[in-house]
Amino acid sequence: GTSMATPHIAGLVAVLREYYRTHNINNPSAALIKATLINSAREIGYGTPSNAAGWGRVDLSTVFPGKKEVIAKDEATGLASGQSINCRINNVGGNAQFKATLVWSDTPAVIPSIKNIVNDLDLVITDPQGNVYKGNDFTAPFDNARDDTNNVEQIIIPSAMSGGYGLKVTGTNVPIPNQGYALVITYDKASINGQVPMVCRP
């Protein structure tokens, strides 16, 4: 229940902050901490996400480097409306889960707003065969719904094919620029010599 969940997560946040500070992210943003917690969560039978269990049971072992490749990106500069960043993820191994989580700390909405989101970002992943996955579209064909309500977007490919993946974050509607964001990506890594895991360009 919540009585145990709250101190449990608070302790994990402290561990995460210490981890990032000792791994070249001196001042990890709240968005990065949140993205890491959500990306680490294991689905526990209620769906992802759900009103009963949120994004699932947090398991930080899934976001610390080991067999898996873990990419954490904390972007303070952020995006304005119409801007995007395009990334190439080079070394994805096959037949294992690929998960990407985008989080941003949105500007507060005014009290009478019908919709609480102010700055709207979007996450899109393209696999080696050109299949497109949109953030928070968890039902096939995974590319026909766009989330314009939440400041968390996640893409899960349960059994990814090996190869290079495209990743795009777009400032779809950012009336109060610029909107910073955090990305956490986890997947089984393939052995590709001489290539960095991810390369990004505007």
C-alpha positions, 0 to 999 in steps of 0.5 A, a space after each residue: 500500500 501507499 504507506 510502504 510505497 512512499 518511503 520505498 520510492 523516496 529511498 530509491 530517489 536518493 540512491 538514483 541521485 547519488 548514482 547520477 552524481 557519481 556518473 557525470 550528471 552532477 545535478 540530475 533533474 526531477 524529470 530524469 529521476 522520474 523517467 528512470 523510475 518509470 522506465 525501471 518499472 515492471 508490469 505486475 498484471 494491471 496493464 501499462 499504465 494503469 489506475 491500479 498500479 501506475 507504471 508497475 513495480 519499480 526495479 532499479 536493477 533494470 536501469 543500472 548498466 550490466 547486460 543491458 545498455 542504459 542511455 540517460 539524457 538530461 536536456 535542460 536546453 529543451 525544445 520550442 514549438 516545431 523543433 525536434 531532436 533526431 537520434 540514432 541508436 546503433 547497437 540494439 540486440 534482438 529478441 529482448 525488450 526495448 523501452 524508452 521513457 520521455 518525461 518533462 516538468 511541464 509549466 503549471 496550467 492556469 486553474 480553469 484549464 480544461 486540459 492540464 498540459 501546457 507544453 506538449 512533447 512527443 516521442 517516436 521510435 522507428 525500428 530497423 524495418 521502418 515500423 513506427 511506435 508513438 509514445 503511450 500508444 500501447 495497442 497495435 498498430 502502435 502508431 495511430 494515436 498521439 498523446 496530447 494529455 500527459 507529460 510522460 510518454 513511453 514506448 515498449 517493444 517487447 521483443 525488439 529486432 536487432 539493428 539501428 533504431 531512430 528516435 525523435 523528440 518533437 516540441 509539438 506545441 510549446 507555448 512557453 519555450 523552451 521545454 527541457 526533458 529527460 530520456 531513459 532508454 534500456 535494451 539488450 546491447 549488440 556487439 558493434 565495434 567502434 559505434 557509440 550507443 546513440 548519436 543525436 542531431 537537431 
